[in-house]
Amino acid sequence: MNPVGRRTWAIAEGYIPSRSHGPEPEFTSHETACLLNVSEHEAHVEITIFLSERDPAGPYRVTVPAKRTLHLRFNNLHDPEPIPRDTDYSSLITSDVPIVVQHTRLDSRQSRNALLSTIAYAANE
């Protein structure tokens, strides 16, 4: 199969609300990076979080098996540190094999939930 995707992705917009409305974990406010690896090799992925008031956090490391997908909630990233809530951030995602990255946010601070999803920015390589 031909490579699909890129090795470097950016999500300029990020925000995890500290409050949620509705049953957990389904309606917990969250940010998600949907990582698609269609290659024959597992993808070793690093995520660096950029913040406006301090040095970057990370890298956070995950592996996406060959021919698989991983929907990674940024809320669940704790090593090397949790991503701060109620704080604007951006993320840079790098992989050793081409992957596709989509960004999704569920904001459930109100009973009427908001969901947004967009493809991340793929860097030219």
Long-range contacts (C-beta under 8 A, 24 or more apart in sequence): 1-38, 1-39, 1-40, 3-39, 3-97, 3-98, 4-36, 4-38, 4-39, 4-98, 4-100, 5-36, 5-37, 5-38, 5-98, 5-99, 5-100, 5-101, 5-122, 6-98, 6-99, 6-100, 6-122, 6-123, 6-125, 7-94, 7-95, 7-96, 7-97, 7-98, 7-99, 7-123, 7-125, 8-92, 8-93, 8-94, 8-95, 8-122, 8-123, 8-125, 9-92, 9-93, 9-94, 9-99, 9-101, 9-120, 9-121, 9-122, 9-123, 10-90, 10-91, 10-92, 10-93, 10-120, 10-121, 10-123, 11-90, 11-91, 11-93, 11-101, 11-103, 11-120, 11-121, 12-90, 12-121, 13-90, 13-103, 14-49, 14-74, 14-83, 14-88, 14-89, 14-90, 14-91, 15-86, 15-87, 15-88, 15-89, 15-105, 16-74, 16-75, 16-83, 16-84, 16-85, 16-86, 16-87, 17-85, 17-86, 17-107, 17-108, 17-109, 18-85, 18-86, 19-109, 20-108, 20-109, 21-108, 21-109, 21-110, 21-111, 21-113, 22-108, 22-111, 22-113, 27-106, 27-108, 27-113, 28-75, 28-106, 28-108, 29-106, 29-107, 29-108, 29-109, 30-73, 30-74, 30-75, 30-105, 30-106, 31-73, 31-74, 31-75, 31-103, 31-104, 31-105, 32-71, 32-72, 32-73, 32-74, 32-103, 32-104, 32-105, 32-106, 33-71, 33-72, 33-74, 33-91, 33-93, 33-101, 33-102, 33-103, 33-120, 34-69, 34-70, 34-71, 34-72, 34-101, 34-102, 34-103, 34-104, 35-62, 35-64, 35-69, 35-70, 35-71, 35-72, 35-93, 35-95, 35-99, 35-100, 35-101, 36-64, 36-69, 36-99, 36-100, 36-101, 36-102, 37-64, 37-65, 37-66, 37-67, 37-68, 37-69, 37-70, 37-95, 37-97, 37-99, 38-67, 38-100, 39-66, 39-67, 39-97, 39-98, 39-99, 40-66, 40-67, 41-66, 41-97, 42-66, 42-97, 43-95, 43-96, 43-97, 43-99, 44-95, 44-96, 45-93, 45-94, 45-95, 45-99, 46-93, 46-94, 46-95, 47-77, 47-91, 47-92, 47-93, 48-91, 48-92, 48-94, 49-83, 49-89, 49-90, 49-91, 50-89, 50-90, 50-91, 50-92, 51-84, 51-87, 51-88, 51-89, 52-88, 57-81, 57-83, 64-95, 64-99, 93-120
